[in-house]
Amino acid sequence: MAKKIDSKIVDYRVVEESHAGGDGDAAPERKADVVHMHESVERPELLMGSTYKIKTPLSEHALYVTINDIVLNEGTEHELRRPFEIFINSKNMDHFQWVVALTRVISAVFRKGGDSTFLVEEMKAVFDPKGGYFKPGGRYMPSLVADIGYAIESHMKMIGLLQDEGLDEHQRKYLAEKRAEFEAAKAGGDHESGSDVNFPDSATLCGKCYTKAMVMMDGCMTCLSCGDSKCG
């Protein structure tokens, strides 16, 4: 029924469907408010975090990367754990200026919301013009920034923000057999047993996973880390 308004309108509000009346039908249930990460989310007093140690041959002092997470929609089916801030600490002050800048920028990206996983690939693609270094296990690290990127990647996988696209059980079993076969063939040669490196000393760098694990197997260069083969 139409209603004539005789006075000046000074205020208004939207009447929700549940209060609007009608033909007596039950009002639909109101969906739960799901909080997503955005820059206006206030920092709680307590945040959970993890610290990752980065030791490089570039310095006698290690770097300690701490990533703190915020838990959104805690206790509900929509509960999410998302990175909120990052800190990097070390006794080595040579990189202090750019490390502080990097942590502030990364923390700002975390708090901005949306997909922050792109940071991992961007950082892993940074190459030091002076050359990179090998980490224990034979993995080549193109720069210190890339090393920090790998730490962030590990953390994002741990909290479920990134999916681990590693080898499945059958692939790991196949590579273990190939490695055992290779080491058996090289037994008694110049292969150094008991080395800290997880792959043969004669292995070369794999162009796919940047691990020093590429060996000649059955007439074809094969990576004992990721399974990449020049023969397909």
N, C-alpha and C positions, 0 to 999 in steps of 0.2 A: 504494500500500500504506500502510495506517495505521501511524503510529509513536507509541508511548506515551512521554510525557514524564514522567520520574521526578524531575527536579530543577526548581528555581525558575527561571522565565524572567527573565533580567537584561538582555537586549538583543534587538533584532530588526532586520532590514533587509529591504527588498523586493528579491527576486531578479528581475533583468531576464529577459525572455523568451529572449534569446540565450544565457543561462547556465542556464536552467531545465531543460535536457534535453528529452526528448520522443521523438517517433517518428522522429527523424532528419531532419525537414524543415529546410531552410535558414532561418535566422532572417531576418526582414525587415530591410532596411537602416534604420539609425537616421537620422531626419531631422536636418538641420543645425540647430543652435541659432541662431535669428534674434533678434538684439537689437533691441528696440524702445525708443523714447525714453521714459524714466521718470526720476523725481527722484533715483534712486540711481545713475544713470550718472555716473561720475567724469569730471571735466574733464581732457582731455588737456593736455599741455604746449603743444601747438601747435594753433591753430584757424584755419581759413580764414575770411576775412571780406570785406565790401564796405562802402565808405563813401559815403553819399549827402549831397550838399550841398543845403541848403534856404535859399534867400534870399527874404526877405519884405520888404515895404515897412514893416513894423512896427519894424524895427531896421536899423541900418547894418551890423551884424555877422551873418554867416550862421551857421546851425546845421549841424553835421556829425553825421550819424546813422551809426554803425558797427554792423553786425550780423555777429556771428561765428557760424559754423556748425560743427556736429560731424558727422563722417562715421561712420555706423554700418555694421557688416558690410562694412568696406572690403575690396575685392578679391574679393567674392563677387557672385553674381547678385542678392543681396538688399541691395546697397549703397544707402544712403540718405543724403542730405545734409539736415540739419534745423537750423533756427535754434536757437542755444543761449543767446546773451546779446546784449544791446543796450546801446550807450553813446551819449550825446548830449553833444557838446562845443560850446562857443561862448564868445566873449569877452564876450558880453552876459550879465550875471549877474542880470538882472531876474527870470528864470524859473527860477533855479537850484534852488530848493526843490522845486517840483512836477516839474521835469524829472528830478531824482534819484529821486523817488518813482515816477514813471512808468517809468523804466528798470528799477528793481528789480522792480516788479510784472510788467512784460512779460517780463523775463528769467525770473522764477519760473514764469510760464505756459508759456514755451518749454520749460523743463526738466521741467515736470510731465508732459509727454507728452500723447498724444491729439491732438485737432484744435484747433490754435491759430489757425486762419485766421479764426475769428470776431472776433479782435481788430481786423482790418482794417475790417470794416463798422461795428463799434462806435466806432472812432476817427474814421472818415470822417463819422459822423453827429453829431459834436460841433460845436456852433455857438457862436461867440463873441458874447456879448450886445452887444459894442461894434461888431460888424460884421466881415465877412471881407475878403478882398482878391482881386484878380485876379493870376494868374501870367502870365508871358510865354506867348503863344499863346492867351490869352483864357479860360483855365480859371479858374472861380471857386473859391476855397478858403474854406470857411466859418470856419475857425479854424486856428491853428498846430498843434493836436492832430491835426486832419484832415490837414494837410500831412504830418505824421510818419506817419500811417496810410497815406497814398499811397506813402510811401517804403518802408514795410514790405511793402505790397502788391507793389510793383515787385520787391523782393528775393524774395518768395515765388514770384513768377512765374518769376524767373530760375533758381531752384533746382528748379523743377518741383512745388512744393507747391500752387500755384494754377495753374489753366489760364487762358490768355489768351483771353478771350471777345471779342476785338476784331473788327473788320470783316474779312470775307474779301476776296479779291482783286477779285471782281466788284463788291462794295459800295464798295471804295476807288476803283475805276475810275469807277464811277457818280458818286460824290461829287466826284471831281476834275473830271469833265466838267461837273457842275452848277455847281461853283465857277467854272470858266473861263467858263461861259456867263453867270453872274451878273456877273463882273468885266468881261466884254466889253460887257454891257448898260449898266454903270455907267461905262464909260470916258469921261473928259472931265468927269465930274461932280465932286462934292466928295469922292470917294474918294481917299484919300491913298496913293499908291504908295510902295513901299519902306518901309512901316511895319514895326516889329518884330513887330506883331501878325499872326498867321498868317491871320486872317479879316478880312473887310471891317469898316471902322470903324463902319458903320451897323448891324452885326449886334447882335442882342439875346441875352439869356441863355437858353440851352436848359434847360428844367426836368428833362431826363433825364440829361444828362452834365455839367451845370453849366459849359458852355463858351459863351463869348460868340460864337456862330456861327449863330444863328437868323436867317434872311433870308426875304424874300418871293420865292417862286419859283412861277411859273405860278398865281398867285392863292392860294397856300397857304404858310404859314410852314413852312420846312424847315431842319433843322440840317445845316450843312456839315461837322460833326465826326462825329456818330454816325448821321446819316440819319433821325432822328426827324422825323415830319411830322404836322401837325395834321389832314391829310386822310387819314391812315392809309397 
